[in-house]
Amino acid sequence: MLKKMQNKKKVMGYIALALVCLMAGSLMGTVSQPAVAADSVMTAATSSPFTTPIAMVKDSVVGVNNYQLVSNHYGNGYGNNYGFPWSDFFGFGSPYGYGYGNGGQDSDREVKYGSGSGVVVAKEYVMTNYHVVEGASSLEVAVDREGQSDPDLFSATVAASDEDLDVAVLYVPGLDLEPVALGDSDALQVGDLVFNIGNPIGFNKTVTAGIISALNREISTDTHTDRYGRTTEVINTMIQTDAAINSGNSGGGMFDLNGQLIGIPTLKYTGSRYSSTATVESIGMCIPVNAAKAVIEKALAADVSAQTPDASSSSGTRSGSETRNDLQGRPRMGVTVTTLSGAAVQNGILPRGVYVMEVESGSPAELAGVQPYDIIVEANGTVLTTASDLTSIIGSLKEGDEVALKVYRTGVDLYNAAEAPTDGEYVDLKLTLAIVDAIAQ
């Protein structure tokens, strides 16, 4: 009996030992699971939805250099001889600016005025901001390649631009980079993930990431005077993002997770620009790519030899009338005009130009669509400031010649208006000169 009890205890001991081992195994399995989970977390942390699209497009983002002419004064750099008048007598001229010479001489040289970014949008075409290329005497596209210490440089010209939209497209012959795909900025939603690539403060191909913070932000981007003297405030609809935009990012690209170009970074919203007290960060503005597509299409259809872009009521007299008797037998437009002047012109409310007081029935002007109260601001590419400017151009032409006119149209009789109209539009017209019997005075 005793032996039987001992055997029973031994069996129970084996069972207890087996249970302990089983529990230990279970516990070890439970303890080991967090280590597996940690590996999974680390893997997830090192993968990013941005990695693939960034690799797709980063080589298509380039630098854009703006060169402009500056005047140099050789001799002393200040236009004098440091108080030594006898140096002029002895002619000790120096090209190094130390002032031994004859008072110096002026010359122009080209210097790098500024730099920005650009994106290849078609074979040999780069899109950037207008303000990046404005006023340039020459333009250069810089391509940084992996393994090279210095960028490859390509000469560029402006093929198309829109100053108000702040977009320019450059033609870059010989550029061998792949163009990016253009997305649909109208399909964006607040919260979409996006990233910017550009060259802020000289750090080439810098990537910043964020989300779409807001859409359809109406932003006053500039106030400028056009070539005809009219001052306007430029308001554009922008995409707001918290992806960082800094100096040098202008003209680069904002992309979605498919690597498609959806915007052009143009503006960092800062406290110093828009508020006297607030410090504002993580607010950047981009031009929607859909708004820029028309400029791209215009560039692709244009002659690649396009040139770099330039960057109260009125009163007057009838001194510029075209309807004099001495015009009989000569081709003319058939209008009575005067030079536009007054406070509205001086203050930029109305453009400078030639005010149309009357349009003769059946005349070339009427057939071309010229209307009373139009302001003719340009004829055959020449900006007009006086009625005699127009008379001179028309007088140099013959019957049958075509005249390209640009008029500013308000539809308001400026001589009888209580105040100058603030709304108007520029209209392009084409007129064919003919001989019209002059109206007797």
Secondary structure by P-SEA (a helix, b strand, c coil): caaaaaaaaaaaaaaaaaaaaaaaaaaaaaaaaaaaaaaaaaaaaacccaaaaaaaccccbbbbbbbbbbbbbccccccccccccccccccccccccccccccccccccccccccbbbbbccccbbbbbccccccccbbbbbbbcccccbbbbbbbbbccccccccbbbbbbcccbbbbbbbbbccccccccccccccccccccbbbbbbccccccccccccccccccbbbbbbbbbbbbbcccccccccccccccccccccbbbcccccccccccccccccbbbbcccccaaaaaaaaaacccccccccccbbbbcccccccccccccccccbbbbbbbbccccccccccbbbbbccccccccccccccccccccccccccccccaaaaaaaaaaccccbbbbbbbbbcccccccccccccbbbbbbbbbbbbbcccccc
